[in-house]
Amino acid sequence: MQIALNQLKPNPQNVRTVKANNLDTLIASIKSRDLLHNLVVKKNGVGYIVIDGNRRYEALMKIHGKNSTEMIPCKVIDDNETEVGVMANMLREGMHPLDESEAISKVMADGEMTYDALAVNWGQTSKWVKQRVAFADLSDKVKAAFRNNEFGIGIAQLFTNVNQDTMDRLYDDCNGHFDYDDLQRMIGQVRILRSEVIIPEKHKLFKSIDFDGDLFTDAQYVANMAQYMPLAVQFIEEKQKYYKKLYRECVVIDTYPQEVKGLLKNKDQVYEHEIKSQEIDRKDIDVVIMAVPVKGIFYVYKYRSKIDMSKKELAAIENGEIPELTLADMSNPQLDLTNDMFYQYLRKELWEGDRIKYQSWVQSSGSHFTLALACNAITPQYHDDKHMNDTVEHYTNIKYERTGDTFDYFTTLWQEMSDYTKEHKCNSLMFFIRKQEHELAAILRKAVISCMDRSQTFKANKEIYNLSIAKNWFQPTEEWLNKYKITQLRLLANKIKCDLQPTDGKKLVMEKIIKAFENGAEFDPIRFLEEV
């Protein structure tokens, strides 16, 4: 697919934080042989975000300019952009292990992807993937040193064997000299603090633990780790037996739950207050204990099956036990996502200006109206004079503090102004004075729009601009859809005439809905909420 360069944007969450070199070489290569590999992009509002190929994108911007309409060969995807970005970068220029670690953690956060699947996709071993995930738990101090090349990957792996406080203590003790054997010996001699013991002080096993302190602080440490570890294991086993009696199942792991293959598939985390307030049957809940005694880690997680939840909810609705949810029953985060999507759509339409239809009371001259907006913006809402201290109702309280995407407009304007002043040896005011009135009005209009927040933009459109809203402006994301329950998703699917099967799960329903919107389905949540 060919896409104009000015419709492409760099990925704000680009997984590569260690900048690549040799951009000049890449520019020369593109000039001589054209673009050898397509950019991988993902739809974002009216434009596209570059998921893979940010260096090539930067080179193209240098060659053609930011506002170029040069058509660029691209591949449009809907896949997980973080995984694609990591994978493609690994296959070309090497990434820092911490970049790989953080990106892999994001890919695995929902529990859908396993170590083995990632390893196969990227041509690596499962052990390699697990090692990269472990780096995500390094302390900030150790991560910074690793990035600054104070030590290599071998030393970094040693640090993952202890908790973050101990990492920082060992890092300071090394005093800038990181010898593998010395650090390994220091880790073997690590003792954990009394406060990091996973056994509660009131527990009977705690009395069997011996502690000692040092001569310079009040801190107490476990005196004998060989004595402590069997006690910690016994405590964990007792907890597992306890939870197995109360709940459906209980498993013990020594890493984060999402990093265990298949453990969280179709699971939703619940909390104790939800169990009590919603009267959830504890026999419908699975418990996961994460325990690493040497690091002072002991966490208890509780999960419900999404499949069981959906079946019980549908049955309760059919029996009249609970009211049926409607499409208007959005959570606050989902409402915020909806309003933000509409805000970005309105900003883009107002920015272009060619579809604006002012209300009848607005003078027909766009220049006149824009100048009036500017005067309104620079006049304060109230006056310091004691005889004039009444608050004035402003159209908007706009200050010249830009927010949101301005499509590089003001960067280009500044560059034009800079070039002009150098060429004509004058100040910036002369640059603007020598422009036509309609040009100044256009600049001011964009300045006003760029400073409008979400509520101001909504108010402006309703009271003044009166845009003709495109019927297909709303293109729901997976994040937005996932905040609906399965019953609401089925309502939406029926509304847009999406073909569903009774056995379709939530993920499949979302995929079908997204596909339907891509094929022209229409739903306006803003108008729908207003009507409701």
N, C-alpha and C positions, 0 to 999 in steps of 0.2 A: 504494500500500500504506500502511495506517495502522499506525504504530508508537508505542508508549508513550514519552513523553519520557524517562522514567528508564532506558530501554533504549538511549538514544543517548549517545555519548561524543564529545568533540571530537577532531579528528585531531591526534595528537602530532607529525606531520610536515607540518603545514599549510604549504603553499608560501608563504603570505603572512607575512613576518616584519615588514613595516612595518604597524603596526596601523591598521585602518580607523577612521574617526571617525563621528560622528553616530549613535551607538547609540540615543540618546534619540529621535531622529526615527524610526528604524526601529521602536522599541517602540510609539510612537504610531501608526505606520502599521499594524502588525499588530493592535493593539487595535481600530482603527476599521474595517479592511478585511479582517481575517484574513490568513493567509499566502498571498501571491500566487503564490509559486514553491515547488515541492516541494524538500525537502532531498534531496541525492544522498548515499546511504549505502552502506556495504559491510559485509557480515557479518563479525563479529569475535567468535569464541567464542559466548557466549550473548547478546551484544548487537550493536550496530552502531556503526561509526565514521562520523562525518560527513565525507564527502569534499568536498562542495561545499555551502556554506551555513553556515559557522561563525559568521558575524555574526548570521544569523537564529537559529541555535541559541542563541547567547548571549542574544539578545533574548527568546527563548521561555523560557529559564531564569529570566531576570529577572521575566517576567510570571507564570509558573506555579510556579516553585520547582524545586529540583534533584530532588526525589523525586516529582514529579508524574507521574500516570498519564495525563495528557492525551494523546490520540491525535493524532499529527502526520502529515500527508501526506508520504510519502517515496518516492523512486525508488531501488530496490536495484539496484546494478550490480556487475559483475565486471571492468570495464575497468580500464585502467591509471589508478590513482587520482591519481598525480602529474600526468599529462597532463590529466585531467578537471578537477582543481583549478586548474591554470594557465589552462586554456582558459576556464572559467566566470568566473574572477576577471578575466581580461583583458576579457571582454565586458561587465563591469559596472564596478566601481571600479578605477582604474588601479593596477597593481603597480609596484614599483620595478624598474628594468631588471635589477638583480642577482638579485632573486627569480625573475624570468623566466629569467635565464641559468642559475641553479643547477637550477631545475626542468627546463628543456629538456635540460640535460646528463644528468640522471637518466633522462629518457625515452629519450634516444639511446644510453645506456650499453651496451645489448646489441646495438647495430648493426641492430636490426630496423626502426627508423623512420628515414626519410631527411629531408633538409632540405625537399625538395619536398613530401613527404607532410605534414609539420608545417605548412608554409606554407599548403597548401590547407585543412587542418583548421581553422586559426586565422584564415584570411582575411588572411594576411600574405605578404610576398615571401620568397623563399629568402635574399636578401641580408639581410633583417631577422633571420631565424633565425640565420644565420651570425654576424652582429654580436653577437647575444645570447650565443651560445656562446663567442665570443672573450672576453667579460667574465669567464668562469669562470677565466681564466688571470691575471687581475689579482692583484697581490700583496695581502696582508692589509692593509698600510698604505694602499694606494691604494683598496681596496674600502671601508675604513672612512671615508676622506675622501669618497668618492663617496656613501655612504649619509648622511653628515652634511651633504650639499649644499655642500661646499667648492667643487665645480665641477660642470658639467653633463655630459650624455652625449657632447658633442663632444670635450671634453678627455679623457674616459674612453676614447674610441675611439683617440685619439692614443697613450695609454699602452700599448695592446695591441700596438704595433709593436716593442716592445723586451722583453727578458727581465725577470724580476722584480727582480733586483738593480739593474738599470739604472733600472727604474721608481722604485724607492725613492730612488735617487740623484737622479734628475730631480725627484722630488717634493720632496725636501729643498732642492734648488737653487731651486725656485720660491718657497720661503719664504712660502707662503700666498697668492701672487699668480699666478693661472693665466690667462695670456693665450694664446689659441689660436696665433697667429702665432709668438710667442716660443717656445712649447713645441715647435711643429713644427720651428722652426730648430734648437733644442737637440737634438731627436731626429735630425735630419739630420747633426749633427756628432758623434753618438755613436761612440765607438770601443770595441771589445770587448777584454776582458782577455786576456792570453796564455793563461790557464787555461781560457778559454771557446772557444778555437779548436778546431774539430771535427777538425782533422788532427792525428794523434798526433805527438809530437816526434821519434819514430824514423823517421817516414815521410819519403821523399825530398823531397816537396813542402814540408815544413815549413821546410826550409832556405831557401826562396825568400821567406819572409815576413819583413818588416822590423818591428821593434818599437822603441818608445821608452817612456821613463818620465816621471814628473813630479819636481819638485824636492822634494816633501815626503813621498813614500812610496816604498816599494820596488816598487810595482805597475808592471807593464809592459803596454802596450797595443799593438794592431796599429797601425802607423804610417800605413798607406795602405790604406783599405778597398777602394778601386778595384782595387788590386793583389791583395788577399786574396780577394775574391769569386770570380774565375775559378778560382783555385787550389782553393777549397772545392768549386766545381761539378765540377771535374776529379776530385777525391778521391771525391765521391759517385758519379760515373759509373763509376769504377774499382771501387768497392765493389759497385755493382749488377751489373756484369759478372761479378765474382767469385762472388756468390751465385747468379746465374743458372746458372752451371756446376754448382754443387753441389746446388741445390734445384730444385723443379719450376718455380717462377716467382719473380720479384722485382720489386716496384714501388716507386717513390719518391714520397712525398707530403710536403706541408709543413704538415700538421695532424694531429690525432689520428686513428688508423685508424677508430674508430667514427663519425667525422664524415664519412666518405667514402661516398657512396651505394653500397650493395650490396657493399662491399669485404669485410665480415665476415659476410655471410650464410652461415649453416650452417658457421661456422668456430669452432675451439676453439684457444686459445693453448697452445703447448707451449714448454718450456724446454730448454736444452742438456743438463742432467743427465737429463731424461726421455728425450731422444733417445738418449743413450748407454746408460742403464740398461735401457730397454725395447727397445733395438735397433730403433728406428723408422727406416724407410727414408727417407732425406733427399729422395728424389724424390717422396715423398708430402706434402712440406711446402712451403708458400708463404711467402716472406719479404716483409715490408713494412719499408722504410726510411723513417723520419720524420726529415727534415732541414730545419732552418731556421738556416743559418750565422750570420746576423746576431744571432740570439738564443743562439748557442752550443749548439743542440740537434741531436743525432744519436743516434737510437735505432733498434735493429734488433728487430723483432717476428717471431715464427715461429708459423704457424698450420697446423692440420690440418683437413681436411674432416670434419665430423661424419657426413655421409652415407657417405663412404668408410670411416670408422672403424667405423660400425655394420655395414656389409656385411662387412668383414674379420673383425670380432669374431664375427658370427653364423656365418661360414664356418669359423672356427677352432674354435668350439664344436662344430659339426656334425662336424668331422673329428677331434674329440677332442684337439686340440692344447692347448686351455686348458680348465680346469674351468668349468662353467656357474655363473654367479652366481645366488644365491637372494635372496628378499626379506629375509633376515636379514643380508645383506652390506651394511650401512649404513655410511656414512662417519661419522666423529666429529661433524662439523657436523650431519648428518642425525639422528643419535642425540640430539644436544642439542636440536634442534628438536622431536623427538618427545617427549622428556621435558618440555620446556617447555610444549607443548600440553597434556599430561596434568596437569602442575602447575596450569596455569590452570583446567582443568576441575575438579580436586579442590578448589581454593580456593573456587571458586564454589559447589560443592555443600556444602562444610563451612560456608561463610559463611551460606547460607540455613538450614541446620540441620534442615530438615524431613525429609530423607532419611537422616539419620544413624541407624545401627543399631549401638549399642555392642557390643563383645565381651561375652560372658556374665559375665566376672569383674567388669565395671564396675558399680558401684551404679546402680540405676535412676534415681536423682535426678540430673538434668542439672545442677542447681545445686551439688550436693555435688561432682560430678566437676569442674566448672569451677573451684570454689574450690580443690580439690586441685591442679589444674593451675597456678593462680596461685601457690600456696605453693611448689610445686616449682620454678617459674620464678625466684622471688626468692631461693631458697636456693642458695648457691654450691656448685660441684662439689667444692671442697676447702676446708680450714680452715687459717688461718695458724698455729694452735697446733701446736707441734712434736710434741705427742702425738696430734694429729688431722690429720695431713697426707696420709692415704691418699686417693686419688682415688675419688670415688663415681660409679657408673654412673648417669647421669641419663637420664630418659625423652627429653628434648631439652635442649639448652643454649640455651633461648630467652631473649633479652634484649628489653626493650621498645624495639626499634628497628624500626619498621614497614617492610615491603618489599612491593613489588607493589601492585596495585590494591585499595583499600579501599572503592571504590564511594561515596566522599564521606561515608561513615558518621561518621568522627571529626570531619570539618569541621562536619557538622550537629550532632553531639553537643556540640562546643565552643560553637557558636552558642547552642544551647539552654541550656547552662550559663552562658554570659555573660549572656543575657537574664534568666535566673532570679536570678542573684546581684545584678544591677542592680535588678530589681523588688522583691526581698525584702531587699535591703541585707545580704547575708550572704556568706560565703566559699564556695569551690568544694566543700569537704568537705560542707557542709550540703546542697548540691544532690544529692549521692550518698546521704547518710544518709537523706534523705526518700524514696528510691526503695525499691521492694519487693525482696526477696532475689532473685526470679527475674529482675528487671530488671537487677540488678547482675551476676548470673551471665551473662546474655546479653551484657552489655558486655565482661566479662572474657573470655568465650569468643571473641568477635570480636577482642579485643586479642591473644590468644594466636595465633589463626589468622593475623592480619595480620603477625605477627613470624616466622612459620615460612617457612624457605627451602624449596627444592625437595626436598632429601633428607629434611628433617624432615617435610614434608607426606606424602611417600611412606611414611615409616616410621610416622607417626601413623595413616594410613589402614589399613595392614596390621596393625598391632599393637592398635589401639584402636577406630577409628571403623567400619571394615568397611563402607564404602559399597557400595551396589549400583550398579555402574558401568553406565551406559546403553550399549547395544550400538552406538549411532551417535555416541558422544562424539567420535570421530576424524573430522575433516573435513580432508583433506590440502590444503595450499596448493600453488600452482604452484612456489614456492621449494622446498618439501619434495620434490615429485615430480621436479623437475629434477635433484636430486642422485642419482637412480637412473639407471642406464644403460638403453638402450632394451630390452635383454633382460629386465631386472628389471621395467620398466614393463609389458611384455607378460605377465609372470608374474602381476603384480598385477591386470591387466585380466582375465585368465582366472579368477583367484580370485574376483573380484566379478562374474563373468559379464558382462563388458563386450564388446560386439560390435566386433571390430577387423577391418580388412582387411590383407592381407599388405603392401600398399603404404603403409600409414599411417606417416608420419614421427613423430619424437618429440613435436613440438609438438601434432600432432593426437591422438596417443595420450593425452597429458596432458589435453587438453581433454575427451576422451571419459570419462576416469577421473573427473575433477572433476564432470562432469555426472552420472555414475552415482552418485556419493556424494550429490549434491544430490537425486537421486531415490530415496534410501533404501539404497544399497549400504552394507555393513558390513565393517570390517576393524579389528582392535584390535592395533596394532603392539607395544604394551607386553606384552599377553598372548602374542602370537606370539613375541616374543623370549624370554620366560620359558619357553615350551614348548620352543623350540629349544635 
